[in-house]
C-alpha cells in the first residue's frame, strides 16, 4: 500500500505498531510504545504528529 507510514514514539523515537495513511486523522489517540512502555496522547493530521499535554 502506498502512502502508509509508521508512527514513531515521541518519547524514545522508536517505531510503534501503528501505521497511518495520508488521509488519517486521529484526535486524543493513546499511542503505546512497546520499547519504552509509555503511553502518550497524540493528534495526527496530514501525517503530522502533535503531542497532547
Backbone as JSON, one array per atom type, in Angstrom:
{
  "sequence": "XXXXXXXXXXXXXXXXXXXXXXXXXXXXXXXXXXXXXXXXXXXXXXXXXXXXX",
  "N": [[0.84, -1.18, 0.0], [0.58, 2.14, -0.87], [1.74, 5.24, 0.52], [1.5, 4.74, 3.23], [2.73, 5.17, 6.53], [4.83, 4.46, 9.3], [4.04, 5.11, 12.72], [6.01, 6.92, 14.98], [7.38, 6.78, 18.25], [6.98, 9.59, 20.36], [8.54, 9.93, 22.61], [10.82, 8.11, 22.83], [11.5, 7.82, 20.2], [11.28, 5.47, 18.69], [9.99, 2.91, 16.45], [6.52, 2.27, 16.4], [3.65, 0.02, 16.64], [1.74, 0.93, 14.92], [0.36, 2.01, 11.86], [-0.17, 4.75, 9.62], [-2.2, 6.34, 7.14], [-2.14, 8.8, 4.43], [-4.51, 10.23, 4.59], [-5.38, 9.91, 7.19], [-6.78, 10.85, 10.29], [-6.38, 11.53, 13.65], [-7.56, 12.04, 16.93], [-6.78, 12.75, 20.22], [-5.52, 10.22, 20.61], [-4.42, 7.32, 22.21], [-1.25, 6.48, 22.12], [0.78, 3.72, 22.36], [4.02, 2.73, 23.23], [5.99, -0.03, 22.52], [8.66, -0.3, 23.19], [9.68, 1.65, 25.11], [7.62, 1.46, 26.87], [5.67, 3.38, 27.43], [2.75, 5.43, 27.37], [1.29, 7.79, 25.27], [-0.69, 10.63, 24.61], [-1.81, 11.61, 21.46], [-2.36, 13.73, 18.59], [-3.11, 13.43, 15.17], [-2.74, 14.83, 12.03], [-2.74, 15.03, 8.61], [-0.44, 13.39, 8.4], [1.18, 14.48, 10.38], [2.4, 14.58, 13.63], [1.17, 15.57, 16.74], [1.77, 16.14, 20.1], [-0.38, 15.75, 22.83], [-0.76, 17.57, 25.74]],
  "CA": [[0.0, 0.0, 0.0], [1.36, 3.37, -0.95], [1.35, 6.34, 1.37], [1.45, 4.37, 4.64], [3.94, 5.43, 7.29], [4.78, 4.02, 10.69], [4.09, 6.13, 13.75], [7.17, 6.79, 15.86], [7.15, 7.23, 19.62], [7.54, 10.92, 20.59], [9.43, 9.9, 23.77], [12.1, 7.45, 22.54], [11.68, 7.88, 18.75], [11.31, 4.16, 18.06], [8.81, 2.59, 15.65], [5.43, 1.61, 17.12], [2.95, -0.98, 15.83], [0.64, 1.62, 14.24], [0.63, 2.66, 10.58], [-1.19, 5.71, 9.22], [-2.24, 6.75, 5.73], [-2.09, 10.25, 4.25], [-5.78, 10.85, 4.95], [-5.74, 9.53, 8.56], [-6.85, 11.9, 11.31], [-6.6, 10.98, 14.98], [-7.66, 13.05, 17.99], [-6.63, 12.17, 21.55], [-5.23, 8.81, 20.42], [-3.4, 6.84, 23.17], [-0.2, 5.75, 21.42], [1.62, 2.94, 23.27], [5.32, 2.34, 22.67], [6.43, -1.29, 23.1], [10.06, -0.26, 23.63], [9.84, 2.39, 26.37], [6.46, 1.1, 27.69], [4.94, 4.59, 27.81], [1.58, 5.77, 26.57], [1.25, 9.23, 25.02], [-1.84, 11.1, 23.83], [-1.37, 12.35, 20.28], [-3.26, 14.09, 17.5], [-2.46, 13.27, 13.87], [-3.4, 15.45, 10.89], [-1.9, 15.06, 7.42], [0.78, 12.67, 8.79], [1.96, 15.25, 11.35], [2.07, 14.15, 14.99], [1.18, 16.59, 17.77], [1.59, 15.55, 21.42], [-1.35, 16.43, 23.68], [-0.25, 17.62, 27.12]],
  "C": [[0.88, 1.24, 0.0], [0.85, 4.41, 0.03], [1.24, 6.0, 2.85], [2.79, 4.68, 5.29], [3.74, 4.9, 8.69], [4.76, 5.23, 11.61], [5.29, 5.87, 14.64], [6.83, 7.38, 17.22], [7.75, 8.63, 19.81], [8.51, 10.96, 21.78], [10.8, 9.33, 23.41], [12.42, 7.38, 21.05], [11.84, 6.51, 18.09], [9.99, 3.89, 17.35], [7.78, 1.87, 16.52], [4.76, 0.62, 16.19], [1.82, -0.39, 15.0], [1.14, 2.23, 12.93], [-0.51, 3.63, 10.28], [-1.07, 5.99, 7.73], [-2.22, 8.27, 5.65], [-3.37, 10.93, 4.71], [-6.25, 10.49, 6.36], [-5.74, 10.74, 9.48], [-7.17, 11.23, 12.64], [-6.66, 12.14, 15.97], [-7.66, 12.32, 19.33], [-6.43, 10.65, 21.47], [-4.16, 8.37, 21.42], [-2.39, 5.94, 22.46], [0.7, 5.06, 22.44], [2.9, 2.54, 22.56], [5.76, 1.04, 23.32], [7.86, -1.28, 23.62], [10.2, 0.43, 24.98], [8.66, 2.18, 27.32], [5.68, 2.31, 28.21], [3.79, 4.82, 26.85], [1.49, 7.29, 26.48], [0.0, 9.57, 24.22], [-1.32, 11.94, 22.67], [-2.56, 12.72, 19.42], [-2.46, 13.94, 16.21], [-3.33, 13.91, 12.8], [-2.39, 15.54, 9.76], [-0.5, 14.51, 7.71], [1.71, 13.51, 9.65], [1.48, 14.88, 12.75], [2.21, 15.33, 15.94], [0.91, 15.92, 19.11], [0.63, 16.4, 22.22], [-0.83, 16.4, 25.1], [-1.38, 17.67, 28.1]]
}
